[in-house]
Amino acid sequence: MYLKSLIPDENGYNKFQRTYNTMIKRGFWTTPESKNDFEHYTQKVWKETRKQPLYTLKNIEKRGHANKGKYHLDHKFSIKEGFNKNIPIHIIGNIKNLEMVLGRNNISKGKKCSTTINEILKI
């Protein structure tokens, strides 16, 4: 089945390329060229974040939707402040900058930081 999805159609697109084009056309996704610097930074931070050993975080098994009393993965020193202060992506996305917090608390925190960059760097 997977190999079948790689076969190009009459326009030369495979299933994944067609899905990509459809999602962009419908406005669900944006093209890399249309993203601003902050969006590129955020995307790279999350890519780095996903590489971390998240299973080591306390309450990771409680991760889920805030309305159900679950926990969110939080960047203690926020992605927004990391971008504003030109902090390298590998620091903002590092496990030392991550914690699990109650979803409703994370939402109310918004883009604020719960620590300083000096605290992250000395851990």
CNS distance restraints for C-alpha pairs under 8 A (distance, minus, plus):
assign (resid   1 and name CA) (resid   5 and name CA) 6.69 0.50 0.50
assign (resid   2 and name CA) (resid   6 and name CA) 7.00 0.50 0.50
assign (resid   3 and name CA) (resid   7 and name CA) 7.08 0.50 0.50
assign (resid   5 and name CA) (resid  14 and name CA) 6.19 0.50 0.50
assign (resid   5 and name CA) (resid  15 and name CA) 5.12 0.50 0.50
assign (resid   5 and name CA) (resid  16 and name CA) 7.33 0.50 0.50
assign (resid   6 and name CA) (resid  14 and name CA) 5.07 0.50 0.50
assign (resid   6 and name CA) (resid  15 and name CA) 6.35 0.50 0.50
assign (resid   6 and name CA) (resid  16 and name CA) 7.60 0.50 0.50
assign (resid   7 and name CA) (resid  13 and name CA) 7.90 0.50 0.50
assign (resid   7 and name CA) (resid  14 and name CA) 5.45 0.50 0.50
assign (resid   7 and name CA) (resid  15 and name CA) 7.58 0.50 0.50
assign (resid   8 and name CA) (resid  12 and name CA) 4.84 0.50 0.50
assign (resid   8 and name CA) (resid  13 and name CA) 4.74 0.50 0.50
assign (resid   8 and name CA) (resid  14 and name CA) 4.21 0.50 0.50
assign (resid   8 and name CA) (resid  15 and name CA) 7.43 0.50 0.50
assign (resid   9 and name CA) (resid  13 and name CA) 5.47 0.50 0.50
assign (resid   9 and name CA) (resid  14 and name CA) 6.17 0.50 0.50
assign (resid  13 and name CA) (resid  17 and name CA) 5.55 0.50 0.50
assign (resid  13 and name CA) (resid  18 and name CA) 6.06 0.50 0.50
assign (resid  14 and name CA) (resid  18 and name CA) 6.23 0.50 0.50
assign (resid  15 and name CA) (resid  19 and name CA) 6.19 0.50 0.50
assign (resid  16 and name CA) (resid  20 and name CA) 6.16 0.50 0.50
assign (resid  17 and name CA) (resid  21 and name CA) 6.14 0.50 0.50
assign (resid  18 and name CA) (resid  22 and name CA) 6.07 0.50 0.50
assign (resid  19 and name CA) (resid  23 and name CA) 6.09 0.50 0.50
assign (resid  20 and name CA) (resid  24 and name CA) 6.30 0.50 0.50
assign (resid  21 and name CA) (resid  25 and name CA) 6.10 0.50 0.50
assign (resid  22 and name CA) (resid  26 and name CA) 6.11 0.50 0.50
assign (resid  23 and name CA) (resid  27 and name CA) 6.24 0.50 0.50
assign (resid  23 and name CA) (resid  28 and name CA) 5.24 0.50 0.50
assign (resid  23 and name CA) (resid  29 and name CA) 5.56 0.50 0.50
assign (resid  24 and name CA) (resid  28 and name CA) 5.90 0.50 0.50
assign (resid  24 and name CA) (resid  29 and name CA) 4.75 0.50 0.50
assign (resid  24 and name CA) (resid  30 and name CA) 5.69 0.50 0.50
assign (resid  24 and name CA) (resid  31 and name CA) 6.93 0.50 0.50
assign (resid  30 and name CA) (resid  34 and name CA) 6.48 0.50 0.50
assign (resid  30 and name CA) (resid  35 and name CA) 6.99 0.50 0.50
assign (resid  31 and name CA) (resid  35 and name CA) 6.84 0.50 0.50
assign (resid  35 and name CA) (resid  39 and name CA) 5.76 0.50 0.50
assign (resid  35 and name CA) (resid  40 and name CA) 6.53 0.50 0.50
assign (resid  36 and name CA) (resid  40 and name CA) 6.46 0.50 0.50
assign (resid  37 and name CA) (resid  41 and name CA) 6.15 0.50 0.50
assign (resid  38 and name CA) (resid  42 and name CA) 6.06 0.50 0.50
assign (resid  38 and name CA) (resid  80 and name CA) 7.80 0.50 0.50
assign (resid  38 and name CA) (resid  83 and name CA) 6.66 0.50 0.50
assign (resid  39 and name CA) (resid  43 and name CA) 6.14 0.50 0.50
assign (resid  40 and name CA) (resid  44 and name CA) 6.26 0.50 0.50
assign (resid  41 and name CA) (resid  45 and name CA) 6.16 0.50 0.50
assign (resid  41 and name CA) (resid  83 and name CA) 6.88 0.50 0.50
assign (resid  41 and name CA) (resid  89 and name CA) 7.34 0.50 0.50
assign (resid  42 and name CA) (resid  46 and name CA) 6.25 0.50 0.50
assign (resid  42 and name CA) (resid  79 and name CA) 6.56 0.50 0.50
assign (resid  43 and name CA) (resid  47 and name CA) 6.26 0.50 0.50
assign (resid  44 and name CA) (resid  48 and name CA) 6.27 0.50 0.50
assign (resid  44 and name CA) (resid  89 and name CA) 6.83 0.50 0.50
assign (resid  45 and name CA) (resid  49 and name CA) 6.03 0.50 0.50
assign (resid  45 and name CA) (resid  79 and name CA) 7.44 0.50 0.50
assign (resid  45 and name CA) (resid  89 and name CA) 5.34 0.50 0.50
assign (resid  45 and name CA) (resid  90 and name CA) 7.18 0.50 0.50
assign (resid  45 and name CA) (resid  92 and name CA) 6.53 0.50 0.50
assign (resid  45 and name CA) (resid  93 and name CA) 5.04 0.50 0.50
assign (resid  46 and name CA) (resid  50 and name CA) 6.12 0.50 0.50
assign (resid  46 and name CA) (resid  93 and name CA) 6.52 0.50 0.50
assign (resid  47 and name CA) (resid  51 and name CA) 6.77 0.50 0.50
assign (resid  47 and name CA) (resid  93 and name CA) 7.89 0.50 0.50
assign (resid  48 and name CA) (resid  52 and name CA) 7.01 0.50 0.50
assign (resid  48 and name CA) (resid  89 and name CA) 7.32 0.50 0.50
assign (resid  48 and name CA) (resid  90 and name CA) 6.44 0.50 0.50
assign (resid  48 and name CA) (resid  93 and name CA) 5.15 0.50 0.50
assign (resid  48 and name CA) (resid  94 and name CA) 7.08 0.50 0.50
assign (resid  49 and name CA) (resid  93 and name CA) 4.40 0.50 0.50
assign (resid  49 and name CA) (resid  94 and name CA) 6.17 0.50 0.50
assign (resid  49 and name CA) (resid  95 and name CA) 7.23 0.50 0.50
assign (resid  50 and name CA) (resid  54 and name CA) 7.63 0.50 0.50
assign (resid  52 and name CA) (resid  93 and name CA) 7.96 0.50 0.50
assign (resid  52 and name CA) (resid  94 and name CA) 6.65 0.50 0.50
assign (resid  52 and name CA) (resid  95 and name CA) 5.77 0.50 0.50
assign (resid  53 and name CA) (resid  57 and name CA) 7.96 0.50 0.50
assign (resid  53 and name CA) (resid  95 and name CA) 7.09 0.50 0.50
assign (resid  54 and name CA) (resid  60 and name CA) 7.18 0.50 0.50
assign (resid  54 and name CA) (resid  95 and name CA) 7.23 0.50 0.50
assign (resid  55 and name CA) (resid  60 and name CA) 6.27 0.50 0.50
assign (resid  56 and name CA) (resid  60 and name CA) 7.68 0.50 0.50
assign (resid  57 and name CA) (resid  98 and name CA) 7.99 0.50 0.50
assign (resid  57 and name CA) (resid  99 and name CA) 6.48 0.50 0.50
assign (resid  57 and name CA) (resid 100 and name CA) 6.84 0.50 0.50
assign (resid  58 and name CA) (resid  99 and name CA) 7.54 0.50 0.50
assign (resid  58 and name CA) (resid 100 and name CA) 6.65 0.50 0.50
assign (resid  59 and name CA) (resid  63 and name CA) 7.14 0.50 0.50
assign (resid  59 and name CA) (resid  71 and name CA) 7.28 0.50 0.50
assign (resid  59 and name CA) (resid 100 and name CA) 6.15 0.50 0.50
assign (resid  60 and name CA) (resid  71 and name CA) 7.52 0.50 0.50
assign (resid  60 and name CA) (resid  73 and name CA) 7.94 0.50 0.50
assign (resid  60 and name CA) (resid 100 and name CA) 6.41 0.50 0.50
assign (resid  62 and name CA) (resid  70 and name CA) 5.62 0.50 0.50
assign (resid  62 and name CA) (resid  71 and name CA) 5.64 0.50 0.50
assign (resid  63 and name CA) (resid  70 and name CA) 5.49 0.50 0.50
assign (resid  63 and name CA) (resid  71 and name CA) 4.48 0.50 0.50
assign (resid  63 and name CA) (resid  72 and name CA) 5.67 0.50 0.50
assign (resid  63 and name CA) (resid  73 and name CA) 7.43 0.50 0.50
assign (resid  63 and name CA) (resid 100 and name CA) 7.74 0.50 0.50
assign (resid  64 and name CA) (resid  68 and name CA) 7.54 0.50 0.50
assign (resid  64 and name CA) (resid  70 and name CA) 4.86 0.50 0.50
assign (resid  64 and name CA) (resid  71 and name CA) 5.74 0.50 0.50
assign (resid  64 and name CA) (resid  72 and name CA) 6.56 0.50 0.50
assign (resid  64 and name CA) (resid 103 and name CA) 7.87 0.50 0.50
assign (resid  65 and name CA) (resid  69 and name CA) 7.03 0.50 0.50
assign (resid  65 and name CA) (resid  70 and name CA) 5.50 0.50 0.50
assign (resid  65 and name CA) (resid  71 and name CA) 7.22 0.50 0.50
assign (resid  65 and name CA) (resid  72 and name CA) 7.73 0.50 0.50
assign (resid  65 and name CA) (resid 103 and name CA) 6.94 0.50 0.50
assign (resid  66 and name CA) (resid  70 and name CA) 5.16 0.50 0.50
assign (resid  66 and name CA) (resid  71 and name CA) 6.58 0.50 0.50
assign (resid  66 and name CA) (resid  72 and name CA) 7.39 0.50 0.50
assign (resid  66 and name CA) (resid 102 and name CA) 7.19 0.50 0.50
assign (resid  66 and name CA) (resid 103 and name CA) 4.22 0.50 0.50
assign (resid  66 and name CA) (resid 104 and name CA) 5.43 0.50 0.50
assign (resid  67 and name CA) (resid 103 and name CA) 7.70 0.50 0.50
assign (resid  67 and name CA) (resid 104 and name CA) 7.41 0.50 0.50
assign (resid  69 and name CA) (resid 102 and name CA) 6.95 0.50 0.50
assign (resid  69 and name CA) (resid 103 and name CA) 6.77 0.50 0.50
assign (resid  69 and name CA) (resid 104 and name CA) 7.55 0.50 0.50
assign (resid  70 and name CA) (resid 102 and name CA) 6.09 0.50 0.50
assign (resid  70 and name CA) (resid 103 and name CA) 5.79 0.50 0.50
assign (resid  71 and name CA) (resid 100 and name CA) 5.94 0.50 0.50
assign (resid  71 and name CA) (resid 101 and name CA) 5.25 0.50 0.50
assign (resid  71 and name CA) (resid 102 and name CA) 4.30 0.50 0.50
assign (resid  71 and name CA) (resid 103 and name CA) 4.66 0.50 0.50
assign (resid  72 and name CA) (resid 100 and name CA) 5.52 0.50 0.50
assign (resid  72 and name CA) (resid 101 and name CA) 5.49 0.50 0.50
assign (resid  72 and name CA) (resid 102 and name CA) 6.14 0.50 0.50
assign (resid  72 and name CA) (resid 103 and name CA) 4.92 0.50 0.50
assign (resid  72 and name CA) (resid 106 and name CA) 6.78 0.50 0.50
assign (resid  73 and name CA) (resid  98 and name CA) 6.77 0.50 0.50
assign (resid  73 and name CA) (resid  99 and name CA) 5.88 0.50 0.50
assign (resid  73 and name CA) (resid 100 and name CA) 4.75 0.50 0.50
assign (resid  73 and name CA) (resid 101 and name CA) 6.60 0.50 0.50
assign (resid  74 and name CA) (resid  98 and name CA) 5.59 0.50 0.50
assign (resid  74 and name CA) (resid  99 and name CA) 5.33 0.50 0.50
assign (resid  74 and name CA) (resid 100 and name CA) 5.89 0.50 0.50
assign (resid  74 and name CA) (resid 101 and name CA) 6.53 0.50 0.50
assign (resid  74 and name CA) (resid 106 and name CA) 6.86 0.50 0.50
assign (resid  75 and name CA) (resid  79 and name CA) 6.82 0.50 0.50
assign (resid  75 and name CA) (resid  92 and name CA) 7.08 0.50 0.50
assign (resid  75 and name CA) (resid  93 and name CA) 7.49 0.50 0.50
assign (resid  75 and name CA) (resid  97 and name CA) 5.56 0.50 0.50
assign (resid  75 and name CA) (resid  98 and name CA) 4.82 0.50 0.50
assign (resid  75 and name CA) (resid  99 and name CA) 6.70 0.50 0.50
assign (resid  75 and name CA) (resid 113 and name CA) 7.99 0.50 0.50
assign (resid  76 and name CA) (resid  97 and name CA) 5.37 0.50 0.50
assign (resid  76 and name CA) (resid  98 and name CA) 5.92 0.50 0.50
assign (resid  76 and name CA) (resid  99 and name CA) 6.88 0.50 0.50
assign (resid  76 and name CA) (resid 113 and name CA) 5.65 0.50 0.50
assign (resid  76 and name CA) (resid 114 and name CA) 5.13 0.50 0.50
assign (resid  76 and name CA) (resid 115 and name CA) 5.80 0.50 0.50
assign (resid  77 and name CA) (resid  81 and name CA) 6.93 0.50 0.50
assign (resid  77 and name CA) (resid  82 and name CA) 6.96 0.50 0.50
assign (resid  77 and name CA) (resid  92 and name CA) 6.87 0.50 0.50
assign (resid  77 and name CA) (resid  97 and name CA) 6.43 0.50 0.50
assign (resid  77 and name CA) (resid 112 and name CA) 7.75 0.50 0.50
assign (resid  77 and name CA) (resid 113 and name CA) 4.73 0.50 0.50
assign (resid  77 and name CA) (resid 114 and name CA) 6.32 0.50 0.50
assign (resid  77 and name CA) (resid 115 and name CA) 5.75 0.50 0.50
assign (resid  77 and name CA) (resid 116 and name CA) 6.33 0.50 0.50
assign (resid  77 and name CA) (resid 117 and name CA) 6.44 0.50 0.50
assign (resid  77 and name CA) (resid 120 and name CA) 7.75 0.50 0.50
assign (resid  78 and name CA) (resid  82 and name CA) 6.11 0.50 0.50
assign (resid  78 and name CA) (resid  92 and name CA) 7.46 0.50 0.50
assign (resid  78 and name CA) (resid 111 and name CA) 5.84 0.50 0.50
assign (resid  78 and name CA) (resid 112 and name CA) 6.30 0.50 0.50
assign (resid  78 and name CA) (resid 113 and name CA) 5.27 0.50 0.50
assign (resid  79 and name CA) (resid  83 and name CA) 6.14 0.50 0.50
assign (resid  79 and name CA) (resid  92 and name CA) 6.56 0.50 0.50
assign (resid  79 and name CA) (resid 111 and name CA) 7.48 0.50 0.50
assign (resid  80 and name CA) (resid  84 and name CA) 6.19 0.50 0.50
assign (resid  80 and name CA) (resid 111 and name CA) 6.19 0.50 0.50
assign (resid  81 and name CA) (resid  85 and name CA) 5.95 0.50 0.50
assign (resid  81 and name CA) (resid 111 and name CA) 7.53 0.50 0.50
assign (resid  81 and name CA) (resid 112 and name CA) 7.78 0.50 0.50
assign (resid  81 and name CA) (resid 113 and name CA) 7.56 0.50 0.50
assign (resid  82 and name CA) (resid  86 and name CA) 5.80 0.50 0.50
assign (resid  82 and name CA) (resid  87 and name CA) 4.84 0.50 0.50
assign (resid  82 and name CA) (resid  88 and name CA) 7.52 0.50 0.50
assign (resid  82 and name CA) (resid  89 and name CA) 7.92 0.50 0.50
assign (resid  82 and name CA) (resid  92 and name CA) 6.52 0.50 0.50
assign (resid  83 and name CA) (resid  87 and name CA) 6.31 0.50 0.50
assign (resid  87 and name CA) (resid  91 and name CA) 6.99 0.50 0.50
assign (resid  87 and name CA) (resid  92 and name CA) 7.09 0.50 0.50
assign (resid  88 and name CA) (resid  92 and name CA) 6.80 0.50 0.50
assign (resid  89 and name CA) (resid  93 and name CA) 6.00 0.50 0.50
assign (resid  90 and name CA) (resid  94 and name CA) 5.80 0.50 0.50
assign (resid  91 and name CA) (resid  97 and name CA) 7.32 0.50 0.50
assign (resid  92 and name CA) (resid  97 and name CA) 6.15 0.50 0.50
assign (resid  93 and name CA) (resid  97 and name CA) 6.74 0.50 0.50
assign (resid  93 and name CA) (resid  98 and name CA) 7.54 0.50 0.50
assign (resid  94 and name CA) (resid  98 and name CA) 6.87 0.50 0.50
assign (resid  95 and name CA) (resid  99 and name CA) 7.97 0.50 0.50
assign (resid  96 and name CA) (resid 120 and name CA) 6.37 0.50 0.50
assign (resid  96 and name CA) (resid 123 and name CA) 6.99 0.50 0.50
assign (resid  97 and name CA) (resid 120 and name CA) 6.10 0.50 0.50
assign (resid 101 and name CA) (resid 105 and name CA) 6.76 0.50 0.50
assign (resid 101 and name CA) (resid 106 and name CA) 6.23 0.50 0.50
assign (resid 102 and name CA) (resid 106 and name CA) 6.32 0.50 0.50
assign (resid 103 and name CA) (resid 107 and name CA) 6.21 0.50 0.50
assign (resid 104 and name CA) (resid 108 and name CA) 6.26 0.50 0.50
assign (resid 105 and name CA) (resid 109 and name CA) 6.07 0.50 0.50
assign (resid 106 and name CA) (resid 110 and name CA) 6.46 0.50 0.50
assign (resid 109 and name CA) (resid 113 and name CA) 7.80 0.50 0.50
assign (resid 115 and name CA) (resid 119 and name CA) 6.53 0.50 0.50
assign (resid 115 and name CA) (resid 120 and name CA) 7.49 0.50 0.50
assign (resid 116 and name CA) (resid 120 and name CA) 6.65 0.50 0.50
assign (resid 117 and name CA) (resid 121 and name CA) 6.18 0.50 0.50
assign (resid 118 and name CA) (resid 122 and name CA) 6.19 0.50 0.50
assign (resid 119 and name CA) (resid 123 and name CA) 6.44 0.50 0.50
